[in-house]
Amino acid sequence: MNLNLNCIGREKIFTDEKEINKSNVLKVLKKAYAIHRRNAGDAQYLIDYEAGVQPLPYKKIVRSDIDIRTTDNMANYVTEFWKGYFWGTPPIYTQRGNKEHHNTNTDVDSSGISALNEMMLNGLSIGRERQKLADFVEKVGIGHVIVNPKKDWKNEMTKGAYAEVFTLDSRCAFVVYYRGIGHKKAMGVTYAKRSGKIYYSCFTDKMRYEIQGDNVEEYPNLLGMIPIVEYERSVDRTGCFERQISLMDNLNSMVSNFANDVAQKTQEIWWGNDIKFPEDENGNPIKPQSGQWLLTYTGGEGNNPKIEPMSSTFDSSPTLAAIDDTRNEILKKCFVPMQYSSEGGGSTGIASSLSSGWDATAVDADKEQQMIQGADRELLALLIKAVSLSPSKELPDDDPLRKIHATDIDIKYTRRQNWDLSTKANAFATLVSHGVNGRHALKVANMFEDVEQVYIDSKDGIEEYQKKTYGETETSEDERLMQDSSDQESQSPIVDGPQTDRTEQAE
């Protein structure tokens, strides 16, 4: 099945039904499933393409006996980069601030949020599930996750987890939205094929419908929310390499042609004139094999034996340059930074960011984050609701984990860029020394994955330091941690020339 290049991106599924119930769920499901199957077909093509199943449509005419077809598979390179850069570190939940919207103690909130992070990272192994999710989102443009209240409390592998989170195969899952204003989620669907029959699980806010054929069974939805979360990579729901498939096909053709040129050079057709080969016992000429000497001699008739390859001059430079240019163009259009070597020295973080395309990568990652964050907040609300359904004997009623609220939680995404670590540390120290709350200073510095846990561990020290230093009316030159705007006039190269040393200026 080929990708429908006339309709890039996965189609969003809508219904005109304001409410889905037992009487109309089959009608909605059948219409939605037809659209989903087209999306699933495109998804399968993209998954296969990323795996290296990339068709080369050209036909080789000259030397058809040598027909090497190879793929550079930039689709895999681009996908693996985005899975590592954007999804390599699971998001961390942090407290939004010292707010009392729900009349809870901030220390209790901090403990509850830390427990939630611990549950996600260790109890649920969310990193593994996020990588499964990333595999679909980056290749296909959409991904799906389901949240369930925990049922198996004896499983030691999930000890400390009070809910279940699983990544669904997006080829067998979809979400239906109401066509009205706001596009409210109307139904989440996941299905599986067993013994040649398809079994559907359809969720609304209130009910769960188990469907096989025309048979519909109805059960209450204990969560009170649709448990299937649909992730979208972009507004048009495209994969990370999808728009550049035609350019990747062109690259594969060039790489294949180059490989054929090399093969034809090493497997050349030889031309001979006035050559006599030795004969076997049957009188057939014995032709030399590769690597053997071929001895020729001049006969009495004045013949001049010759043997030479029938080839043209092979200059690989233009072909290799075109291949490199195409690779770089693909990387640029997929917002993947270039991989440059740093021979004989390094560069600053800012210079490296600008020259290799990291700035463009960060901007595109920010756009993706805006899309992913909405789904992650939906996942957070589902997790909190699922945790609240845990029995008291497993999770005490006074446990801080029961007291947290989604609106009091920020979701922090970490994308590793450690070249400005000293600058970040300096910024953190400056903020703390000027009385900024330690939690907010840690968020601005952006040095740690779990800001909330670092704050809890460091809170006493930060507050003690601020008690000793905060409130000082003026900071001396020697105590300042970094230059500020007050330095500009006295050190300006426009005013005083290139001289910037304070001591020499004072003199």
C-alpha positions in Angstrom: 0.0 0.0 0.0 1.4 3.4 -1.0 1.2 6.6 1.1 -1.5 9.0 -0.1 0.8 11.8 -1.0 -2.1 14.0 -2.0 -3.3 14.0 1.6 -0.2 14.3 3.8 -1.0 13.7 7.5 -3.6 11.5 9.3 -7.2 12.5 9.0 -8.9 13.6 12.2 -12.1 11.6 12.8 -15.4 13.5 13.6 -19.0 12.7 14.3 -22.2 14.8 14.2 -23.6 12.9 17.2 -23.6 15.1 20.3 -23.8 12.1 22.6 -22.8 8.5 21.9 -24.9 5.8 23.5 -25.9 2.2 23.0 -28.4 3.1 20.3 -25.9 4.9 18.0 -22.5 3.6 18.9 -22.5 1.1 16.1 -23.3 3.7 13.5 -20.6 6.1 14.8 -18.1 3.2 15.0 -18.6 2.0 11.4 -18.2 5.5 9.9 -15.1 6.3 12.1 -13.5 2.9 11.3 -13.6 3.6 7.5 -11.6 6.7 8.0 -9.3 5.0 10.5 -8.5 2.3 8.0 -7.1 4.8 5.6 -5.0 6.3 8.3 -3.8 2.9 9.4 -2.8 2.1 5.8 -0.7 5.3 5.6 0.7 4.5 9.0 1.8 1.1 7.9 3.5 2.6 4.8 5.5 5.0 7.0 6.5 2.4 9.5 7.7 0.2 6.7 9.5 3.1 5.0 11.4 3.9 8.3 12.3 0.3 8.6 14.1 0.4 5.2 11.3 -0.8 2.8 11.8 2.1 0.4 10.9 1.5 -3.2 13.2 2.6 -6.0 11.0 3.2 -9.0 13.7 3.7 -11.7 14.6 1.0 -14.3 18.2 0.3 -15.1 18.8 -0.1 -18.8 22.6 0.0 -19.3 24.4 -3.1 -17.8 21.1 -4.4 -16.4 23.1 -7.4 -15.1 24.5 -5.0 -12.4 21.5 -3.5 -10.6 22.3 -2.6 -7.0 19.4 -1.1 -5.1 20.3 0.4 -1.7 18.8 2.9 0.7 20.5 5.5 2.7 17.5 5.4 5.1 17.5 9.0 6.3 14.0 8.3 7.6 15.5 6.1 10.3 18.2 8.6 11.1 15.6 11.5 11.4 13.3 9.4 13.5 15.9 8.1 15.9 17.2 11.7 16.4 13.7 13.0 17.4 13.0 10.0 19.6 16.3 10.7 21.4 16.2 14.5 21.5 12.6 15.1 22.2 11.5 11.9 23.9 14.8 10.7 25.4 14.0 11.9 28.9 10.4 11.4 30.4 8.7 14.6 31.5 8.8 15.5 35.2 5.9 16.9 37.2 6.7 20.0 39.2 4.7 22.3 41.5 3.5 25.4 39.8 4.2 27.6 42.9 3.2 28.4 46.4 -0.5 28.6 45.6 -3.3 27.6 47.8 -6.1 27.1 45.3 -7.2 23.9 47.0 -6.3 24.8 50.6 -3.5 22.3 50.8 -0.1 22.7 52.3 2.6 23.3 49.8 4.9 20.8 51.5 2.1 18.2 51.1 1.8 19.1 47.5 5.5 18.8 47.0 5.6 15.3 48.6 2.6 14.2 46.5 4.2 15.4 43.3 7.4 13.7 44.1 5.5 10.5 44.8 3.8 10.9 41.5 7.1 11.2 39.7 8.4 8.1 41.6 5.4 6.2 40.5 5.8 7.2 36.9 9.5 6.5 36.6 9.8 3.4 38.6 6.4 1.9 39.3 5.1 2.3 35.7 8.4 2.4 33.9 7.0 5.3 31.9 10.3 5.8 30.0 9.7 2.5 28.2 6.1 3.4 27.4 7.1 6.9 26.2 9.6 5.3 23.7 6.8 3.1 22.4 4.6 6.2 22.1 7.4 8.2 20.4 7.9 5.5 17.8 4.3 6.0 16.6 4.2 9.8 17.1 7.4 10.5 15.2 6.8 8.0 12.4 3.1 8.3 11.9 2.2 11.7 13.3 -0.2 10.4 16.0 0.1 8.1 19.0 -2.3 6.6 21.6 -2.1 5.8 25.3 -4.7 4.2 27.6 -5.0 4.7 31.4 -6.7 2.1 33.6 -7.2 1.9 37.4 -4.9 -0.7 38.8 -6.3 -4.2 39.4 -3.3 -6.5 40.0 -1.9 -5.4 43.4 0.2 -8.6 43.9 2.5 -7.9 40.9 5.9 -7.1 42.4 7.1 -5.5 39.1 4.5 -2.7 39.5 4.8 -2.2 43.2 4.5 1.5 44.0 2.2 2.1 41.0 -1.5 3.0 41.6 -2.6 3.1 38.0 -1.8 1.4 34.7 -0.5 3.2 31.6 -0.1 1.4 28.3 0.9 2.6 24.8 -1.5 1.4 22.1 -0.8 0.4 18.6 -2.1 3.4 16.6 -2.9 1.1 13.7 -5.6 -0.4 16.1 -6.7 2.7 18.1 -8.3 6.0 17.3 -10.4 8.8 18.9 -13.6 10.3 17.6 -14.3 14.0 18.1 -17.6 15.9 18.0 -17.7 18.2 15.0 -19.1 21.2 17.0 -17.1 24.1 18.4 -14.2 22.9 20.5 -14.1 19.5 18.9 -14.8 17.8 22.2 -13.6 14.2 22.5 -16.6 11.9 22.0 -15.2 8.4 22.0 -12.0 6.5 22.2 -11.6 3.1 20.5 -9.1 0.3 20.6 -9.6 -3.1 18.9 -7.9 -6.5 18.3 -8.5 -9.4 15.9 -8.9 -12.8 17.4 -9.8 -15.9 15.5 -10.6 -13.8 12.4 -13.0 -11.6 14.3 -12.5 -8.0 15.4 -13.4 -7.1 19.0 -13.8 -3.4 19.8 -13.7 -1.5 23.1 -15.3 1.9 22.8 -15.2 4.4 25.7 -17.3 7.5 26.3 -17.2 9.6 29.5 -19.9 7.4 31.1 -19.8 4.0 29.5 -17.6 1.3 28.0 -19.0 -0.7 25.0 -17.6 -4.1 24.1 -18.6 -4.8 20.5 -18.2 -7.8 18.3 -20.2 -7.8 15.0 -23.6 -6.2 15.8 -23.5 -7.4 19.4 -23.0 -4.5 21.9 -22.4 -5.0 25.6 -22.5 -2.0 28.0 -20.5 -1.4 31.2 -20.0 1.7 33.4 -16.8 3.7 32.9 -15.4 4.1 36.4 -13.0 6.8 35.5 -15.7 9.2 34.3 -13.3 10.2 31.5 -12.4 8.7 28.1 -9.2 6.8 29.1 -7.6 6.9 25.6 -5.4 9.9 25.0 -4.5 10.8 21.4 -1.2 12.5 20.8 -0.6 14.7 17.7 2.9 15.6 16.6 1.7 18.6 14.6 -1.5 20.3 13.6 -1.5 18.4 10.3 -0.7 15.1 12.1 2.4 14.3 9.9 5.4 12.2 10.9 8.9 13.7 11.3 10.1 12.7 7.9 6.9 12.4 5.9 7.1 15.6 4.0 10.6 14.7 2.7 9.9 11.2 1.3 10.3 12.4 -2.3 13.7 13.9 -1.5 14.7 10.7 0.3 13.7 8.6 -2.7 15.9 10.8 -4.9 18.8 10.3 -2.4 18.3 6.5 -2.6 18.5 6.7 -6.4 21.8 8.6 -6.3 23.3 6.2 -3.8 22.2 3.2 -5.8 23.6 4.7 -9.0 26.9 5.4 -7.3 27.1 1.8 -6.0 26.4 0.6 -9.6 29.1 2.9 -11.0 31.6 1.4 -8.5 30.5 -2.2 -9.3 30.7 -1.6 -13.0 34.2 -0.2 -12.6 35.4 -3.3 -10.7 33.4 -5.7 -13.0 34.4 -4.3 -16.3 33.9 -5.7 -19.8 37.2 -6.5 -21.4 38.1 -6.0 -25.0 40.7 -8.2 -26.7 42.2 -8.4 -30.2 44.4 -11.1 -31.8 44.5 -13.1 -28.6 44.8 -16.8 -28.6 43.7 -18.6 -25.4 44.9 -22.1 -24.5 42.4 -24.9 -25.1 41.2 -27.7 -22.8 41.0 -31.4 -23.9 37.8 -30.7 -25.7 39.2 -27.9 -27.8 37.4 -25.1 -25.9 39.3 -21.9 -25.0 40.3 -21.6 -21.4 39.4 -18.0 -20.4 41.4 -16.4 -17.6 39.8 -15.8 -14.2 39.9 -12.6 -12.2 43.4 -12.1 -10.8 45.1 -14.3 -13.2 47.9 -13.3 -15.7 46.9 -13.2 -19.3 50.0 -13.9 -21.6 49.9 -12.7 -25.1 52.3 -13.0 -28.0 52.8 -11.7 -31.5 52.1 -14.3 -34.1 53.9 -14.9 -37.3 51.2 -13.1 -39.3 52.2 -9.8 -37.7 49.3 -9.6 -35.4 49.4 -7.3 -32.4 47.5 -8.8 -29.4 45.7 -6.3 -27.2 43.5 -6.5 -24.1 42.0 -3.6 -22.2 38.9 -2.7 -20.3 36.0 -1.1 -22.0 35.3 1.8 -19.6 35.0 5.5 -19.3 36.7 7.7 -16.8 35.0 7.5 -13.4 35.1 10.7 -11.4 33.2 10.1 -8.1 33.6 13.7 -6.8 30.4 15.2 -8.3 28.2 12.3 -7.4 29.5 12.2 -3.8 29.0 16.0 -3.5 25.4 15.7 -4.8 24.8 12.9 -2.2 26.1 15.0 0.6 24.1 18.1 -0.5 20.9 16.0 -0.6 21.6 14.5 2.8 22.1 18.0 4.3 19.0 19.3 2.7 16.9 16.5 4.2 18.4 17.1 7.6 17.7 20.8 7.3 14.1 20.3 6.2 13.5 17.8 9.0 15.1 20.2 11.5 17.9 17.8 12.5 21.2 19.5 13.3 24.3 18.7 11.2 27.0 16.5 12.6 30.2 18.5 12.2 33.7 17.5 13.4 35.7 19.9 15.6 39.2 19.4 14.4 41.8 21.2 16.4 39.6 22.9 18.8 36.1 23.5 19.9 33.5 26.2 19.8 31.3 27.9 22.3 27.8 26.7 22.9 26.2 29.6 21.2 28.4 29.3 18.1 27.8 25.5 17.9 24.1 26.0 18.2 23.9 28.6 15.4 26.3 26.8 13.0 24.9 23.3 13.1 21.2 24.1 13.2 20.5 23.5 16.9 18.5 26.7 17.1 16.2 25.7 14.4 15.9 22.3 16.0 14.9 23.9 19.4 12.3 26.1 17.7 10.7 23.1 16.0 10.9 21.1 19.3 9.0 23.9 21.0 6.2 23.7 18.5 5.9 20.0 19.0 6.0 20.4 22.7 2.9 22.7 22.5 1.0 19.8 20.8 2.3 17.1 23.1 1.8 19.0 26.3 -2.0 19.2 25.8 -2.2 15.4 25.6 0.2 15.0 28.5 -2.0 17.2 30.7 -5.0 15.0 29.7 -2.9 12.0 30.7 -2.0 13.6 34.1 -5.7 14.2 34.9 -6.5 10.6 34.1 -3.6 9.4 36.3 -4.8 11.4 39.2 -8.3 10.1 38.8 -7.1 6.5 38.5 -5.0 6.9 41.6 -8.0 8.2 43.5 -9.8 4.9 42.9 -7.1 2.9 44.6 -8.4 1.0 47.7 -7.4 2.5 51.1 -5.5 -0.6 52.2 -3.1 -0.1 49.3 -3.0 3.7 49.4 -4.0 5.4 52.7 -6.6 8.1 52.6 -4.1 10.7 54.0 -1.4 9.9 51.5 -0.1 13.1 49.8 -0.5 11.4 46.5 -4.3 11.6 47.0 -4.2 15.3 47.6 -2.6 16.6 44.5 -4.5 18.4 41.8 -3.7 18.6 38.1 -4.1 22.4 38.0 -1.3 22.8 40.5 1.2 20.8 38.5 3.5 21.9 35.7 5.0 19.5 33.2 8.7 20.0 32.6 10.4 18.7 29.5 14.1 18.2 29.4 16.1 18.4 26.2 19.8 18.0 27.1 22.1 20.8 26.1 24.9 21.0 28.7 27.4 23.2 26.9 26.1 26.3 28.9 26.1 24.6 32.3 28.4 27.2 33.8 26.1 30.0 32.6 23.1 28.2 34.0 24.8 27.7 37.4 25.8 31.4 37.5 22.2 32.4 36.7 20.8 30.2 39.4 23.3 31.6 42.0 22.4 35.2 40.9 18.6 34.6 41.3 19.0 32.9 44.7 21.3 35.7 46.0 18.6 38.3 45.0 15.9 36.6 46.9 14.1 34.6 44.2 12.3 31.5 45.5 14.6 28.5 45.0 11.9 26.5 43.2 11.6 29.2 40.5 15.3 29.7 40.3 15.8 26.0 39.6 13.2 26.1 36.8 14.8 29.1 35.2 18.3 27.5 35.3 17.0 24.3 33.8 19.8 22.1 35.0 17.9 19.2 36.5 15.3 16.8 35.3 13.3 16.5 38.5 13.2 20.1 39.7 10.8 19.4 42.5 12.9 16.7 44.0 16.0 18.8 43.8 14.2 21.6 45.5 12.9 19.4 48.3 16.5 18.1 48.9 18.0 21.6 48.7 15.3 23.7 50.2 16.8 24.1 53.7 20.2 25.1 52.4 18.8 27.6 49.9 16.6 29.2 52.6 19.4 29.3 55.1 21.7 31.0 52.5 19.0 33.5 51.7 18.5 34.4 55.3 22.1 35.3 55.6 22.4 37.3 52.3 18.9 38.5 51.3 18.1 42.0 52.3 21.6 43.5 51.7 21.2 47.0 50.2 24.2 46.9 47.9 26.5 44.3 46.5 30.2 45.1 46.1 32.1 44.7 42.9 34.0 41.7 44.3 30.7 40.0 45.4 28.9 40.3 42.1 28.6 37.0 40.3 28.1 38.4 36.8 28.2 41.7 35.0 25.0 43.7 34.6 23.9 46.7 32.6 25.7 49.0 35.0 29.0 47.9 33.4 28.0 49.0 30.0 28.9 52.7 30.0 32.2 52.4 31.8 33.3 49.5 29.7 31.8 50.4 26.4 34.3 50.2 23.5 32.4 53.0 21.9 33.0 55.4 24.8 36.5 54.3 26.0 37.8 52.2 23.2 38.5 48.4 23.5 39.8 48.8 27.1 37.6 47.0 29.6 39.8 46.5 32.6 38.3 48.4 35.5 41.7 49.0 37.2 43.3 50.5 34.2 40.3 52.7 33.6 40.3 54.0 37.1 43.9 54.9 36.7 
